Amino acid sequence: MTGAQAGADEVMSAAKVVKTYGAGDGAVSALRGVSATFVRGRFTAIMGPSGSGKSTFLHCLAGLDTVTSGAVVVGGIDLTGLSRTRLTELRRDRMGFVFQSFNLLPMLTAEENIRLTVRLAGRRVEQGWFDTVVDALGLRARLAHRPAELSGGQQQRVAVARALLSRPEVLFADEPTGNLDSRSGAEVLGFLRAAVDDYRQTVVMVTHDPVAAAYADRVLFLADGTIADELTEPTIDAVHTRMRKIED
Ligand SMILES: Nc1ncnc2c1ncn2[C@@H]1O[C@H](COP(=O)(O)OP(=O)(O)OP(=O)(O)O)[C@@H](O)[C@H]1O
């Protein structure tokens, strides 16, 4: 993608984001001025050593946490200064989430879980899109099952389907394969990749795993609350090498 296209298709940006937890002697600088832009139809992985600020950055981008200074803009809307209610609406309407722990409601079937976010937003589920997502994720035969009756990989596929159903501006994934065996993990990552390639979904994923990061188009490496490095078209080996460099 050229720079001009990228500028036209910017979905989200962070500008000089600072996040400090606490105050005085006990203050922790989790982010020390992080800037990045995210364009439509691109898959970004965020990596870095433990404590480098990955989760904090994801939470600030998604409006799950407030920034101390700087700005986060999603779909042209500056998140800083929005009320809690407005932020909740924005997350519901424009963002999708996939977490390590699946976060499905145990009493609902797979189908009810998939439809939940769109329902809560008071929107109609587009049946054609529902069918596309369910079939792409291979969930057709599992729709009537409850989460406890599904494997971890199937549960995470339900979570991905739920996140995609609302056609979010950005899909955030926080260690989405952390609880999966490598085969199920590869399936979930393959679906995220396909959503990017086939539907121009924008994906931002935090991961510790170089294999997972290699599914992305770009890897941002955080170290000590700043972006220390960036890699495009990552390979597993290249990600390993950069991580070793940062950890030294
Ligand atoms: N709620 C909080 N209160 C105080 N400090 C916090 C809080 N959340 C995170 N931190 C601190 O901010 C820094 C960045 O944490 P963060 O969880 O973003 O790192 P991370 O890169 O996601 O780590 P990990 O890979 O271990 O999950 C750490 O020093 C952490 O202890």
The ligand as a Tripos MOL2 file, in Angstrom:
@<TRIPOS>MOLECULE
LIG
   31    33     1     0     0
SMALL
NO_CHARGES

@<TRIPOS>ATOM
      1 N1         -3.5790   -0.7020   36.6830 N.pl3     1 LIG1
      2 C1         -2.2570   -0.5370   36.8190 C.ar      1 LIG1
      3 N2         -1.7600    0.1170   37.9050 N.ar      1 LIG1
      4 C2         -0.4310    0.3030   38.0480 C.ar      1 LIG1
      5 N3          0.4890   -0.1090   37.1640 N.ar      1 LIG1
      6 C3          0.0550   -0.7440   36.0800 C.ar      1 LIG1
      7 C4         -1.3350   -1.0070   35.8560 C.ar      1 LIG1
      8 N4         -1.4610   -1.6700   34.6640 N.ar      1 LIG1
      9 C5         -0.2050   -1.8300   34.2000 C.ar      1 LIG1
     10 N5          0.7030   -1.2780   35.0380 N.ar      1 LIG1
     11 C6          2.1710   -1.2180   34.8350 C.3       1 LIG1
     12 O1          2.4290   -0.6310   33.5730 O.3       1 LIG1
     13 C7          3.5110   -1.2840   32.9150 C.3       1 LIG1
     14 C8          3.0280   -1.8250   31.5640 C.3       1 LIG1
     15 O2          2.0910   -2.8890   31.7870 O.3       1 LIG1
     16 P1          1.3590   -3.6880   30.6390 P.3       1 LIG1
     17 O3          0.4210   -4.6360   31.2990 O.co2     1 LIG1
     18 O4          0.8200   -2.7450   29.6440 O.co2     1 LIG1
     19 O5          2.5820   -4.4730   29.9920 O.3       1 LIG1
     20 P2          2.5590   -5.6890   28.9650 P.3       1 LIG1
     21 O6          3.6390   -5.3910   27.9800 O.co2     1 LIG1
     22 O7          1.2010   -5.9100   28.4640 O.co2     1 LIG1
     23 O8          3.0130   -6.8850   29.9080 O.3       1 LIG1
     24 P3          2.7070   -8.4740   29.8190 P.3       1 LIG1
     25 O9          3.3920   -8.9540   28.5750 O.co2     1 LIG1
     26 O10         3.3820   -8.9990   31.0590 O.co2     1 LIG1
     27 O11         1.2280   -8.6470   29.8100 O.co2     1 LIG1
     28 C9          3.9920   -2.3610   33.8830 C.3       1 LIG1
     29 O12         5.0830   -1.8350   34.6170 O.3       1 LIG1
     30 C10         2.8100   -2.5990   34.7790 C.3       1 LIG1
     31 O13         3.2090   -3.0440   36.0450 O.3       1 LIG1
@<TRIPOS>BOND
     1     1     2 1
     2     2     3 ar
     3     2     7 ar
     4     3     4 ar
     5     4     5 ar
     6     5     6 ar
     7     6     7 ar
     8     6    10 ar
     9     7     8 ar
    10     8     9 ar
    11     9    10 ar
    12    10    11 1
    13    11    12 1
    14    11    30 1
    15    12    13 1
    16    13    14 1
    17    13    28 1
    18    14    15 1
    19    15    16 1
    20    16    17 2
    21    16    18 1
    22    16    19 1
    23    19    20 1
    24    20    21 2
    25    20    22 1
    26    20    23 1
    27    23    24 1
    28    24    25 2
    29    24    26 1
    30    24    27 1
    31    28    29 1
    32    28    30 1
    33    30    31 1
@<TRIPOS>SUBSTRUCTURE
     1 LIG1         1 GROUP 0 **** ****
